[in-house]
């Protein structure tokens, strides 16, 4: 339905394939809504920044939610201090295509079915849409299909799906001519998790922020559903007992006839390979028909695990912390029901997005950098890091002459949790309460850092098997070549030391290079645990 912008110009939503969801239809808030979730946070946590010229009177801050009565406990909550650099992330094109106050595909439309109730409060900017001949395309927003817009034209399926880590994908369709894609999951919970994660972390491909929305609701095809239930079908086909001389190109040539391929991973030392198709239907066809060919009759052909269903260690820790699981038992989340895990992470992402957007607007969603001010003179960086808890750090920048510090977390959810908890409980250092706000938007975590973190990287380097003649000063001299050091913890009784860098990239560089030095080549060198990643202290 045509809408009009503030200048009175008629705006047409671009046409998309028939399973695209129009986000214009009004819908009630649920507790997953960014604005609704914000109402569950004390008003003092959302307003009153000395760094703002004026308190906004529209958008999030003008919502009726902020006029709701707070409990005595909420009223007693401390104020926070908001610090944020200006940004120009919005562009004219997006502002023309999507009304400012309506639900847009770039931001979360929410999921009342996942909760026991929904809020009757409507957004003040909503204009009811009259029924039309296209009314069948307007629906509630709940779908197992996620829409991705502004996708770079030459993006490959492998590149796109490498950003998906929320659940088993049923099918992926890319439309280069429309710069969009649709990812359909087997279940709603996985789609909700991916949607919320993409919004919170501002999914970015080749420097382009993607628009996140919903596809039209649809059921899993009966043949696919039956194969999943009976045989554990996925879009990943496992090939075993392969000849040593077979190549990835030959595998692709033989299997591409069953459907488009996402990625091929060959392990020659084990004589196996994994072929990810773009749909489970293609994989089913391959598993059924490939063994009938003479060339493949003696090979093992079955289903493998979808690489998009991988649960990272960070996700395990986030879910465990959210559910109150005792630290050290995060691995139990691996055996948890997939829907429980996805729902937990989705709810956590929603709360994190609410905290970030309420303090700094929607442009602040996904920010991983927290500002700490009013630091006591003479404070050392080590002391600042001693009070930071709740998530791995990517970078910490201390400016002692200004008595401020910027702490950038690896995970945006951890940053929001630290921000919220610090404002609710207060963050003390040398008996002085620190100012806690948001720094300049960090942007998405670099892909090389994300990959290293998934393999266990942190800014802490463990050095084992140290002789007594290697002193802390000598360690500092040798390791500072690779970057600034926050702290060195030497444990002579255990013949080891921990070197904490201010930047995780420097720790990665140090581990790769220090082993080449004769002095350290026979020592045990690996990543240690970042103490900032331990659960926050409860007051």
C-alpha positions as CSV (number, residue, x, y, z in Angstrom):
1,X,0.0,0.0,0.0
2,X,1.5,3.4,-0.9
3,X,2.6,5.5,2.1
4,X,3.5,9.2,2.2
5,X,6.7,10.6,3.7
6,X,6.9,13.8,5.6
7,X,7.2,15.8,2.4
8,X,4.0,14.3,1.0
9,X,5.7,12.3,-1.7
10,X,4.1,8.9,-2.4
11,X,6.5,6.0,-1.5
12,X,6.2,2.6,-3.1
13,X,7.8,-0.4,-1.4
14,X,10.0,-2.3,-3.9
15,X,8.5,-5.4,-5.4
16,X,9.9,-8.7,-4.1
17,X,9.1,-12.4,-4.7
18,X,5.7,-13.5,-3.6
19,X,6.9,-15.0,-0.3
20,X,8.1,-11.6,0.9
21,X,6.3,-10.2,3.9
22,X,5.1,-6.6,3.9
23,X,5.9,-5.1,7.2
24,X,3.3,-2.3,7.0
25,X,0.5,-4.1,8.9
26,X,0.1,-2.9,12.5
27,X,0.6,-5.5,15.2
28,X,0.6,-5.5,19.0
29,X,3.7,-5.3,21.0
30,X,5.1,-8.4,22.7
31,X,7.8,-8.5,25.4
32,X,10.3,-9.2,22.7
33,X,9.8,-5.7,21.2
34,X,12.7,-3.4,21.6
35,X,10.3,-0.6,22.8
36,X,8.3,-3.0,25.0
37,X,11.4,-4.5,26.5
38,X,12.7,-1.0,27.3
39,X,9.6,-0.5,29.5
40,X,10.8,-3.3,31.7
41,X,14.0,-1.4,32.4
42,X,14.1,1.3,35.1
43,X,13.4,4.8,33.7
44,X,16.6,6.0,35.3
45,X,18.5,3.5,33.1
46,X,17.2,5.1,30.0
47,X,17.4,8.9,30.5
48,X,19.3,11.7,32.1
49,X,22.6,11.9,30.3
50,X,24.9,14.9,31.0
51,X,26.4,14.3,27.5
52,X,23.1,15.1,25.7
53,X,22.0,18.6,24.9
54,X,18.4,17.7,25.4
55,X,16.3,14.7,26.2
56,X,14.7,13.3,23.1
57,X,10.9,13.8,23.0
58,X,10.1,11.4,20.2
59,X,10.8,7.8,19.1
60,X,11.8,5.5,21.9
61,X,11.9,8.2,24.6
62,X,8.5,9.5,23.6
63,X,6.8,6.1,23.8
64,X,4.0,5.7,26.4
65,X,6.1,2.9,27.9
66,X,8.3,5.6,29.5
67,X,5.3,7.1,31.2
68,X,4.4,3.8,32.9
69,X,4.6,3.7,36.7
70,X,7.7,2.1,38.1
71,X,8.0,-0.1,41.2
72,X,9.8,1.3,44.2
73,X,12.8,-0.9,43.4
74,X,12.9,0.6,39.9
75,X,12.6,4.2,41.2
76,X,15.5,3.6,43.5
77,X,17.8,2.5,40.6
78,X,20.7,4.8,39.9
79,X,21.0,7.1,36.9
80,X,23.4,6.3,34.1
81,X,25.6,8.6,32.1
82,X,25.3,8.5,28.4
83,X,28.4,9.1,26.3
84,X,28.3,8.6,22.6
85,X,30.1,10.0,19.5
86,X,27.9,11.3,16.7
87,X,27.4,9.1,13.7
88,X,26.0,9.5,10.3
89,X,25.0,5.9,9.6
90,X,21.6,6.6,8.1
91,X,21.2,7.5,4.4
92,X,18.6,9.4,2.4
93,X,17.6,6.4,0.4
94,X,16.7,4.3,3.4
95,X,14.8,7.2,4.9
96,X,12.7,7.5,1.8
97,X,12.0,3.8,1.5
98,X,10.9,3.2,5.0
99,X,8.6,5.4,7.2
100,X,10.3,6.7,10.3
101,X,7.6,5.6,12.8
102,X,6.4,2.4,11.2
103,X,7.6,-1.2,11.5
104,X,10.3,-1.6,8.9
105,X,12.2,-4.7,7.7
106,X,15.5,-3.2,8.9
107,X,14.5,-3.6,12.6
108,X,12.9,-6.3,14.6
109,X,9.2,-7.1,14.2
110,X,8.4,-9.2,17.1
111,X,7.2,-12.6,18.2
112,X,4.2,-12.7,20.5
113,X,3.8,-16.5,20.1
114,X,7.0,-17.1,22.0
115,X,5.5,-15.5,25.1
116,X,2.5,-15.9,27.4
117,X,1.0,-12.4,26.7
118,X,1.3,-9.4,24.5
119,X,1.1,-5.7,25.3
120,X,-2.0,-3.9,24.0
121,X,0.0,-0.7,23.6
122,X,0.5,0.5,20.0
123,X,3.3,2.6,18.8
124,X,2.3,6.2,18.5
125,X,3.6,6.4,15.0
126,X,1.4,3.6,13.6
127,X,-1.2,4.4,11.0
128,X,-3.8,1.6,10.6
129,X,-3.7,0.1,7.2
130,X,-7.0,-0.6,5.5
131,X,-7.7,-4.0,4.0
132,X,-6.8,-4.3,0.4
133,X,-6.6,-6.9,-2.4
134,X,-3.1,-7.6,-1.2
135,X,-4.1,-8.1,2.4
136,X,-3.1,-11.7,2.2
137,X,0.5,-10.6,2.1
138,X,0.2,-8.7,5.4
139,X,0.7,-11.0,8.3
140,X,1.9,-11.0,11.9
141,X,5.7,-11.3,11.2
142,X,6.2,-14.7,12.6
143,X,8.0,-16.9,10.1
144,X,10.7,-19.5,9.7
145,X,12.0,-17.4,6.8
146,X,14.3,-14.4,7.3
147,X,14.6,-11.7,4.6
148,X,18.0,-10.1,4.0
149,X,18.1,-6.9,1.9
150,X,20.9,-4.7,0.5
151,X,23.0,-7.9,-0.1
152,X,26.0,-7.1,-2.3
153,X,25.3,-8.3,-5.8
154,X,28.2,-10.8,-6.1
155,X,27.8,-12.3,-2.6
156,X,28.2,-16.1,-2.7
157,X,26.0,-18.5,-0.8
158,X,29.0,-19.7,1.2
159,X,29.8,-16.1,2.2
160,X,26.3,-15.4,3.2
161,X,25.6,-18.6,5.2
162,X,28.9,-18.2,7.0
163,X,27.1,-15.6,9.1
164,X,24.4,-18.0,10.1
165,X,24.9,-19.9,13.4
166,X,21.4,-20.3,14.8
167,X,20.0,-23.5,13.5
168,X,19.4,-26.0,10.7
169,X,18.7,-24.2,7.4
170,X,16.0,-25.8,5.2
171,X,16.7,-23.6,2.1
172,X,18.6,-20.5,1.1
173,X,17.6,-18.4,-2.0
174,X,19.7,-15.5,-3.3
175,X,18.3,-13.0,-5.8
176,X,21.4,-11.0,-7.0
177,X,19.3,-8.8,-9.4
178,X,17.2,-7.6,-6.4
179,X,20.1,-7.6,-3.9
180,X,18.2,-9.7,-1.5
181,X,18.1,-13.2,-0.1
182,X,15.8,-15.5,1.9
183,X,17.0,-18.0,4.5
184,X,14.4,-20.6,5.6
185,X,15.0,-22.6,8.8
186,X,13.4,-25.8,9.9
187,X,11.8,-24.2,12.9
188,X,10.6,-20.8,14.0
189,X,12.9,-20.6,17.0
190,X,16.1,-20.8,14.9
191,X,14.7,-18.1,12.6
192,X,13.9,-15.8,15.6
193,X,17.4,-16.3,17.0
194,X,19.1,-15.5,13.7
195,X,16.8,-12.5,13.1
196,X,17.5,-11.0,16.5
197,X,21.2,-11.7,16.3
198,X,21.5,-10.1,12.9
199,X,19.7,-7.0,14.1
200,X,21.7,-6.7,17.3
201,X,25.1,-7.2,15.7
202,X,24.2,-5.3,12.5
203,X,24.9,-8.0,10.0
204,X,27.4,-6.7,7.6
205,X,28.8,-8.1,4.4
206,X,31.7,-6.4,2.6
207,X,31.1,-3.2,4.5
208,X,27.4,-3.2,3.7
209,X,24.9,-3.3,6.5
210,X,22.1,-5.7,5.6
211,X,18.4,-5.0,6.1
212,X,16.7,-7.7,8.2
213,X,13.1,-8.6,7.8
214,X,10.7,-11.6,7.5
215,X,9.6,-13.8,4.6
216,X,6.1,-15.0,4.1
217,X,5.2,-17.8,6.6
218,X,5.2,-21.3,5.0
219,X,5.2,-24.9,6.2
220,X,8.2,-27.2,5.7
221,X,7.6,-29.3,2.6
222,X,6.1,-32.7,3.6
223,X,8.8,-34.7,1.9
224,X,11.5,-32.7,3.7
225,X,9.8,-33.0,7.0
226,X,9.5,-36.7,6.7
227,X,13.1,-37.2,5.8
228,X,14.2,-35.0,8.7
229,X,12.1,-37.0,11.1
230,X,13.0,-40.4,9.8
231,X,16.6,-40.1,8.6
232,X,17.9,-36.9,10.3
233,X,18.2,-35.2,6.9
234,X,20.1,-31.9,6.6
235,X,21.4,-30.0,3.6
236,X,24.9,-31.4,4.4
237,X,25.8,-34.7,2.6
238,X,28.6,-36.8,4.1
239,X,30.8,-38.7,1.6
240,X,33.0,-41.5,3.0
241,X,35.5,-44.1,1.7
242,X,36.6,-41.7,-1.0
243,X,39.6,-42.4,-3.3
244,X,42.7,-40.5,-2.4
245,X,43.0,-38.8,-5.8
246,X,39.4,-37.4,-5.9
247,X,39.3,-33.6,-6.0
248,X,36.8,-31.0,-4.8
249,X,36.1,-30.0,-8.4
250,X,35.2,-33.6,-9.3
251,X,32.9,-33.9,-6.4
252,X,31.2,-30.6,-7.3
253,X,30.8,-31.8,-10.9
254,X,29.2,-35.0,-9.9
255,X,26.9,-33.6,-7.2
256,X,25.9,-30.2,-8.6
257,X,23.3,-32.0,-10.8
258,X,21.2,-32.5,-7.6
259,X,21.0,-28.8,-6.8
260,X,23.0,-25.6,-6.1
261,X,26.0,-26.2,-3.7
262,X,26.9,-23.9,-0.8
263,X,30.3,-25.3,0.2
264,X,32.5,-28.4,-0.1
265,X,34.9,-29.4,2.6
266,X,37.3,-32.2,1.8
267,X,39.4,-34.0,4.4
268,X,41.9,-36.1,2.3
269,X,43.6,-37.6,5.4
270,X,40.4,-39.2,6.4
271,X,39.1,-39.9,2.8
272,X,35.9,-38.1,3.5
273,X,34.1,-34.9,2.4
274,X,31.1,-32.8,3.3
275,X,28.9,-31.2,0.7
276,X,26.5,-28.5,1.8
277,X,23.6,-27.9,-0.7
278,X,21.4,-24.8,-0.6
279,X,18.4,-26.8,0.4
280,X,17.6,-30.0,2.2
281,X,15.5,-31.1,-0.7
282,X,18.6,-31.2,-2.9
283,X,20.5,-33.2,-0.3
284,X,17.7,-35.7,0.0
285,X,17.8,-36.2,-3.8
286,X,21.6,-36.7,-3.6
287,X,21.5,-39.3,-0.8
288,X,18.8,-41.2,-2.6
289,X,20.2,-41.2,-6.1
290,X,24.0,-40.9,-5.9
291,X,24.6,-44.4,-4.5
292,X,22.8,-45.8,-7.6
293,X,25.6,-44.5,-9.8
294,X,28.3,-47.1,-10.5
295,X,31.1,-44.6,-9.6
296,X,29.6,-44.0,-6.2
297,X,28.2,-47.4,-5.4
298,X,31.0,-48.3,-3.1
299,X,31.1,-45.0,-1.3
300,X,29.4,-44.0,1.9
301,X,26.7,-41.4,1.4
302,X,24.5,-40.0,4.1
303,X,23.7,-36.8,6.0
304,X,26.1,-34.7,8.0
305,X,25.5,-31.9,10.5
306,X,24.5,-28.5,9.1
307,X,27.3,-26.0,9.6
308,X,24.7,-23.3,10.4
309,X,23.5,-25.3,13.4
310,X,26.9,-24.9,15.2
311,X,26.7,-23.4,18.7
312,X,29.7,-21.3,19.6
313,X,31.3,-21.1,23.0
314,X,30.2,-17.5,23.3
315,X,26.6,-18.5,22.6
316,X,26.8,-21.3,25.2
317,X,28.1,-18.8,27.8
318,X,25.5,-16.2,27.0
319,X,22.6,-18.7,27.3
320,X,24.0,-20.2,30.5
321,X,24.4,-16.8,32.1
322,X,20.9,-15.8,31.0
323,X,19.4,-19.0,32.5
324,X,21.5,-18.7,35.7
325,X,23.6,-21.8,35.1
326,X,26.6,-22.1,37.4
327,X,29.8,-20.9,35.8
328,X,31.9,-23.7,34.5
329,X,28.8,-25.7,33.4
330,X,28.2,-23.8,30.1
331,X,28.9,-27.0,28.1
332,X,25.5,-28.3,29.4
333,X,23.9,-26.0,26.9
334,X,25.3,-28.2,24.1
335,X,22.9,-30.9,25.1
336,X,20.0,-28.6,25.7
337,X,16.9,-28.6,23.5
338,X,17.7,-26.6,20.4
339,X,14.4,-24.6,20.6
340,X,15.2,-23.7,24.3
341,X,18.7,-22.5,23.3
342,X,17.4,-20.5,20.3
343,X,14.6,-18.9,22.3
344,X,17.0,-18.0,25.2
345,X,19.5,-16.4,22.9
346,X,16.7,-14.5,21.0
347,X,15.3,-13.1,24.3
348,X,18.7,-12.1,25.4
349,X,19.4,-10.4,22.1
350,X,16.1,-8.5,22.4
351,X,17.0,-7.3,25.9
352,X,20.4,-6.2,24.8
353,X,19.0,-4.3,21.8
354,X,16.5,-2.6,24.1
355,X,19.3,-1.4,26.4
356,X,21.5,-0.2,23.5
357,X,18.7,1.5,21.6
358,X,17.0,3.1,24.6
359,X,20.3,4.9,25.6
360,X,21.5,5.8,22.1
361,X,18.8,5.2,19.6
362,X,18.5,2.5,17.0
363,X,21.9,3.4,15.5
364,X,23.4,2.2,18.8
365,X,22.1,-1.3,18.5
366,X,25.0,-3.7,18.2
367,X,27.5,-1.3,19.8
368,X,30.2,-3.2,21.7
369,X,32.1,-0.3,23.2
370,X,31.3,1.0,26.7
371,X,32.6,4.3,28.1
372,X,33.9,4.5,31.7
373,X,34.4,8.0,33.1
374,X,35.2,9.8,36.4
375,X,38.1,7.3,37.0
376,X,40.2,8.1,40.1
377,X,43.5,9.8,39.4
378,X,46.5,7.4,39.6
379,X,44.3,4.4,38.6
380,X,46.2,1.8,36.5
381,X,44.7,0.1,33.5
382,X,45.0,-3.3,35.4
383,X,42.7,-1.9,38.1
384,X,40.1,-0.9,35.5
385,X,40.1,-4.3,34.0
386,X,39.7,-5.9,37.4
387,X,36.2,-4.4,37.7
388,X,35.1,-5.3,34.2
389,X,33.2,-8.6,34.0
390,X,30.7,-10.4,31.8
391,X,32.4,-10.9,28.5
392,X,35.6,-11.3,26.5
393,X,37.3,-8.0,25.6
394,X,38.4,-7.2,22.1
395,X,40.1,-4.0,23.0
396,X,40.5,-1.7,26.0
397,X,41.8,1.9,25.6
398,X,42.7,3.8,28.7
399,X,43.3,7.6,28.6
400,X,44.6,8.4,32.1
401,X,45.0,12.2,31.6
402,X,41.3,12.4,30.8
403,X,40.4,9.8,33.4
404,X,38.3,7.8,31.0
405,X,38.5,4.4,29.4
406,X,36.8,2.7,26.4
407,X,36.1,-1.0,26.8
408,X,35.2,-2.9,23.6
409,X,33.7,-6.4,24.1
410,X,33.8,-9.2,21.6
411,X,30.0,-9.7,21.9
412,X,27.4,-6.9,21.7
413,X,25.1,-8.8,24.2
414,X,27.9,-8.9,26.8
415,X,28.4,-5.1,26.3
416,X,24.7,-4.4,26.9
417,X,24.6,-6.6,29.9
418,X,27.7,-4.9,31.4
419,X,26.2,-1.5,30.7
420,X,22.9,-2.3,32.2
421,X,24.2,-4.1,35.3
422,X,26.8,-1.3,35.9
423,X,24.1,1.3,35.9
424,X,21.7,-0.7,38.1
425,X,24.3,-1.7,40.7
426,X,26.9,0.9,40.2
427,X,30.5,0.3,39.2
428,X,33.0,1.2,42.0
429,X,36.7,1.7,41.7
430,X,38.8,3.1,44.6
431,X,35.4,3.8,46.4
432,X,34.4,6.1,43.5
433,X,31.4,5.4,41.3
434,X,32.3,5.4,37.7
435,X,30.2,7.0,34.9
436,X,29.1,4.4,32.5
437,X,27.9,5.2,29.0
438,X,28.3,4.2,25.4
439,X,31.3,5.0,23.3
440,X,31.5,5.5,19.6
441,X,29.8,2.5,17.7
442,X,32.3,-0.3,17.4
443,X,30.9,-1.7,14.2
444,X,30.7,-5.5,13.7
445,X,33.5,-7.8,15.0
446,X,36.1,-8.4,12.3
447,X,35.6,-11.8,10.7
448,X,39.2,-12.9,11.4
449,X,38.8,-12.0,15.1
450,X,35.5,-13.8,15.3
451,X,37.0,-16.9,13.7
452,X,39.9,-16.8,16.2
453,X,37.6,-16.4,19.2
454,X,35.6,-19.4,18.1
455,X,38.8,-21.4,18.2
456,X,39.5,-20.2,21.8
457,X,41.4,-16.9,21.3
458,X,41.4,-14.2,23.9
459,X,43.7,-11.3,24.8
460,X,45.4,-13.4,27.5
461,X,48.5,-15.4,26.5
462,X,49.5,-18.4,28.7
463,X,53.2,-19.3,28.9
464,X,53.9,-22.6,30.6
465,X,57.2,-24.4,31.5
466,X,59.0,-21.1,32.4
467,X,62.4,-21.4,34.1
468,X,63.1,-19.3,37.2
469,X,65.6,-17.1,35.4
470,X,63.0,-15.6,33.1
471,X,61.7,-12.6,35.1
472,X,58.5,-10.6,34.6
473,X,60.5,-7.6,33.2
474,X,62.1,-9.9,30.6
475,X,58.6,-11.2,29.7
476,X,57.3,-7.7,29.3
477,X,60.3,-6.7,27.1
478,X,59.8,-9.8,24.9
479,X,56.0,-9.7,24.6
480,X,55.6,-5.9,24.4
481,X,57.0,-6.1,20.9
482,X,53.6,-7.3,19.7
483,X,51.5,-4.7,21.4
484,X,50.6,-2.9,24.6
485,X,50.3,-5.1,27.6
486,X,47.7,-4.5,30.3
487,X,49.0,-7.0,32.9
488,X,51.5,-9.8,33.4
489,X,50.8,-12.3,36.1
490,X,53.9,-14.4,36.9
491,X,53.4,-17.6,39.0
492,X,56.8,-18.9,39.9
493,X,55.4,-21.8,41.9
494,X,53.7,-23.1,38.8
495,X,56.4,-22.2,36.4
496,X,54.0,-20.2,34.2
497,X,52.8,-16.7,33.4
498,X,49.9,-15.0,31.9
499,X,50.4,-12.0,29.6
500,X,47.3,-9.8,29.1
501,X,47.3,-7.5,26.1
502,X,45.0,-4.5,25.6
503,X,44.0,-5.9,22.2
504,X,43.0,-9.4,21.3
505,X,44.6,-9.0,17.8
506,X,48.0,-8.4,19.5
507,X,47.6,-11.6,21.5
508,X,46.9,-13.5,18.3
509,X,50.0,-12.0,16.7
510,X,52.2,-12.8,19.8
511,X,51.2,-16.5,19.9
512,X,52.0,-16.9,16.2
513,X,55.4,-15.1,16.5
514,X,56.8,-15.8,19.9
515,X,57.1,-19.6,19.2
516,X,59.7,-18.8,16.6
517,X,62.1,-17.4,19.2
518,X,64.6,-19.9,20.5
519,X,63.9,-18.9,24.1
520,X,60.2,-19.8,23.8
521,X,60.1,-22.5,21.1
522,X,60.1,-25.4,23.7
523,X,57.6,-23.8,26.1
524,X,53.8,-24.3,26.2
525,X,52.2,-21.2,24.7
526,X,48.5,-20.9,24.2
527,X,45.5,-18.6,24.9
528,X,44.5,-18.3,28.5
529,X,41.2,-17.1,30.0
530,X,40.4,-13.4,29.9
531,X,39.4,-12.6,33.5
532,X,36.9,-10.0,32.1
533,X,35.0,-12.9,30.7
534,X,34.0,-14.3,34.1
535,X,30.4,-13.7,35.2
536,X,29.7,-10.3,36.8
537,X,29.8,-10.0,40.5
538,X,26.3,-9.8,42.0
539,X,25.7,-7.1,44.6
